[in-house]
Amino acid sequence: MTDIGEYNPGGKLQYWQETEALRNPDLAKQYVDLLIQEQIIPHPDKATGFVFLSPSANQGMFEYEIADRLNQSITKKPDPPPIFLAADIFGNYQDGQFVPGFWKGFYQDEFDNVIFQKISADANKIPILDNSVDVIWERLGALWHVQNNRATGENLDSTPIVNLLNEYDRVLKSGGVIILDAATQTEGATNSTIDFLEGKFNIPGAQINPYDYKIDLKELGWETQFIGSGRARLAVLRKK
C-alpha cells in the first residue's frame, strides 16, 4: 500500500509528474486540446460556474495547464468564475483522523479569469458540497491506487472502489463526468486506471486472475466512452 507520506515534501512520489513531463513534454497540451475538442471543458463563453476537481492532483501540473488554457481563452471574467480544485492527500492520519498538511506545490500563480485552488484532502471524504462539480479528473489517482492495492494484496473486496465512486457521484452535478486515464502506455505505470477497473491489468509475478478484480461499471450505473488515442487516451464515465 502506498504511504501517503511519500507525496509530502521529500517523499519519493512528490515530483513524479514533473519526471513524466520531462519525458512527455506535450502530454498536458494534448489533454487540454482533447478536453476542449470534446466540450468537456466548456467554451469560454459558457464557462460561468464551471467546477473542475482533481482529487489526486499531486503537484497539480495537468490541472494548472487546463486552468491556464481556459483562463487565456476568456476575455471577460465570468460571474461566478470557473473554479479548478487541485486536491491530494497531503498530510497524515492521527488516531484515525486525517490531518491536512501544508502543500508547497510548484504551481502558485493566480489567474485573472479563473480560480485555481489547492486542497489537502482524502479523496474518500472530499470537503465539497453535493452536486457541485462538473468534471472529476482522475488520472493515475485514488482509483488506480485502490485497485493496485487490491490486486497486489489479493483482496477481492470491491467495497473501497464502490465507496470511492459513490463519493465522486455525490459531488458531481447531474450530467457531470469522471475522466480516467486509458493510455496504452504510461510512464511509471504498467496499467491504466480503466484497465485496472475492467480487470485487464498485468502485475508481474502476481499469481492472480485479473478478471476477479473487475469492477462492473455498467452495473454500478456508469457509462464509459473513450476519447483520444495513445498516451492521451482517456475514458469518460457518465452516470446513467
C-alpha positions in Angstrom: 0.0 0.0 0.0 1.3 3.5 -0.9 2.4 5.5 2.2 0.7 9.0 1.9 3.9 10.5 3.4 5.6 9.7 0.1 3.7 12.6 -1.5 4.8 15.1 1.1 7.9 17.3 0.7 10.9 15.0 0.4 8.8 11.9 -0.4 9.8 9.8 -3.4 6.4 10.5 -5.1 6.5 14.2 -4.6 7.7 15.1 -8.1 6.6 12.1 -10.2 4.5 14.3 -12.5 7.5 16.6 -13.3 9.6 13.5 -14.2 6.8 12.4 -16.5 6.5 15.8 -18.1 10.2 15.8 -19.0 9.7 12.5 -20.9 6.4 13.6 -22.4 6.5 17.4 -22.7 3.4 17.7 -24.9 1.1 15.5 -22.9 -0.6 18.2 -20.9 -1.3 20.2 -24.1 -2.7 17.1 -25.7 -5.0 16.5 -22.8 -6.2 20.1 -22.9 -6.8 20.1 -26.6 -8.8 16.8 -26.3 -11.0 18.1 -23.5 -11.8 21.3 -25.4 -12.5 19.3 -28.6 -14.9 17.0 -26.7 -16.5 20.0 -25.0 -15.7 18.6 -21.6 -14.0 21.9 -20.8 -16.7 24.5 -21.8 -16.4 27.2 -24.4 -15.1 30.4 -22.7 -18.5 32.0 -23.3 -20.2 29.2 -21.4 -17.7 28.7 -18.5 -19.7 30.6 -15.9 -19.9 28.4 -12.7 -17.9 25.6 -14.2 -16.1 23.5 -11.5 -13.2 21.1 -12.2 -12.0 18.8 -9.4 -8.9 16.7 -9.3 -8.9 14.5 -6.1 -5.4 13.2 -6.7 -3.6 16.2 -8.2 -0.1 15.6 -6.8 1.7 18.9 -7.6 -1.2 20.0 -9.9 0.7 20.1 -13.2 -2.1 18.9 -15.5 -4.7 20.8 -13.5 -2.7 24.0 -13.8 -2.3 23.6 -17.6 -6.0 23.1 -18.1 -6.9 26.1 -15.9 -4.3 28.2 -17.7 -5.7 27.4 -21.1 -9.3 28.3 -20.1 -8.0 31.4 -18.4 -6.3 32.7 -21.5 -9.4 32.0 -23.6 -11.7 34.1 -21.5 -11.9 37.8 -22.5 -14.2 38.9 -19.6 -14.2 37.2 -16.2 -17.5 35.3 -15.7 -19.6 35.7 -12.6 -19.2 33.3 -10.9 -15.8 32.4 -12.4 -14.7 28.8 -13.3 -13.1 27.0 -10.4 -10.3 24.5 -10.6 -9.7 22.5 -7.4 -6.4 20.5 -7.2 -6.6 18.2 -4.2 -4.4 15.4 -2.8 -3.9 13.6 0.4 -1.0 15.8 1.8 -1.0 15.2 5.5 -1.1 12.3 7.9 -3.6 10.2 9.8 -3.6 10.7 13.6 -5.9 8.5 15.7 -7.9 7.6 12.7 -8.5 11.2 11.6 -6.9 12.8 8.6 -4.9 15.9 9.4 -4.2 18.1 6.4 -0.6 19.0 5.8 0.9 22.1 4.2 1.3 21.7 0.4 4.1 23.6 -1.3 3.4 22.9 -5.0 5.1 24.4 -8.0 2.0 26.0 -9.4 1.3 29.1 -7.4 0.1 31.7 -9.9 -3.2 33.4 -9.6 -5.3 33.7 -12.8 -7.3 36.7 -13.9 -10.4 34.8 -15.1 -10.5 31.5 -13.2 -10.0 30.4 -9.6 -7.2 27.8 -9.1 -7.3 26.4 -5.5 -5.3 23.7 -3.8 -6.9 21.4 -1.2 -5.3 18.9 1.2 -8.0 16.2 1.5 -8.7 12.5 1.4 -10.5 11.5 -1.9 -12.9 9.4 0.2 -14.1 12.4 2.1 -14.0 15.3 -0.3 -14.8 18.6 1.6 -17.2 19.8 -1.2 -20.9 20.1 -1.3 -23.2 17.6 -3.1 -23.9 18.2 -6.8 -21.3 20.9 -7.2 -18.7 19.6 -9.6 -18.8 19.3 -13.4 -15.6 17.3 -14.1 -13.6 15.0 -11.9 -10.1 14.4 -13.2 -8.9 11.0 -12.1 -5.6 10.3 -13.8 -3.5 7.6 -12.1 -5.2 8.8 -8.9 -7.1 7.3 -6.0 -9.0 4.8 -8.1 -5.7 3.5 -9.6 -4.1 3.2 -6.1 -7.1 1.4 -4.6 -7.2 -1.1 -7.4 -3.5 -1.6 -7.3 -3.6 -2.2 -3.6 -6.5 -4.7 -4.0 -4.6 -6.7 -6.7 -1.2 -6.7 -5.0 -2.8 -7.6 -1.7 -5.0 -10.2 -3.3 -8.1 -8.5 -1.7 -11.3 -9.4 -3.7 -13.4 -7.0 -1.6 -14.6 -4.3 -4.0 -16.1 -2.1 -1.3 -13.3 0.5 -1.3 -13.7 1.1 -5.1 -17.5 1.3 -4.8 -17.3 3.7 -1.9 -14.9 6.0 -3.8 -17.1 6.0 -6.9 -20.1 6.8 -4.7 -18.2 9.8 -3.2 -17.4 11.1 -6.7 -21.0 10.6 -7.6 -22.1 12.6 -4.6 -20.1 15.7 -5.6 -20.9 15.5 -9.3 -23.6 17.7 -10.8 -26.3 16.0 -12.9 -24.6 15.2 -16.2 -21.1 15.6 -14.7 -18.3 13.2 -15.7 -15.2 11.4 -14.3 -12.2 11.4 -16.6 -9.9 8.4 -16.3 -6.6 7.6 -17.9 -6.8 4.9 -20.5 -3.4 5.2 -22.2 -1.9 2.2 -23.9 1.4 3.2 -22.4 2.2 5.5 -19.5 5.5 6.5 -17.9 5.8 4.9 -14.4 2.6 2.9 -14.6 2.2 -0.5 -16.2 -1.6 -0.4 -16.1 -4.1 2.4 -16.8 -6.9 3.1 -14.3 -9.5 1.9 -16.7 -7.6 -1.4 -17.3 -7.4 -1.9 -13.6 -11.2 -1.3 -13.3 -12.0 -3.6 -16.2 -9.8 -6.5 -15.0 -7.4 -6.2 -17.9 -4.2 -5.4 -16.0 -0.9 -7.2 -15.6 1.2 -7.3 -12.4 4.4 -9.2 -13.0 4.9 -12.1 -10.6 1.4 -11.9 -9.2 -0.4 -15.2 -9.1 -3.9 -13.8 -9.6 -6.7 -13.7 -12.2 -7.1 -10.0 -13.1 -10.8 -10.6 -14.1 -11.6 -11.4 -10.4 -10.9 -7.8 -9.6 -13.1 -6.3 -12.4 -15.5 -3.6 -11.4 -18.7 -3.7 -13.4 -19.1 0.0 -14.0 -22.3 -0.5 -16.1 -23.9 -2.4 -13.2 -23.0 0.5 -10.9 -24.7 2.9 -13.2 -21.8 4.3 -15.1 -21.5 4.5 -18.9 -18.0 4.6 -20.4 -16.9 6.5 -23.5 -13.3 6.5 -24.9 -11.7 9.6 -26.4 -8.2 10.4 -27.7 -5.5 7.9 -28.5 -2.1 6.7 -27.5 -0.7 8.3 -24.4 -3.5 10.8 -24.4 -6.3 8.3 -24.5 -9.0 8.9 -21.8 -12.1 7.2 -20.5 -15.2 9.3 -19.7 -17.6 8.0 -17.1 -21.1 9.3 -17.0 -23.8 8.3 -14.6 -26.8 6.8 -16.4 
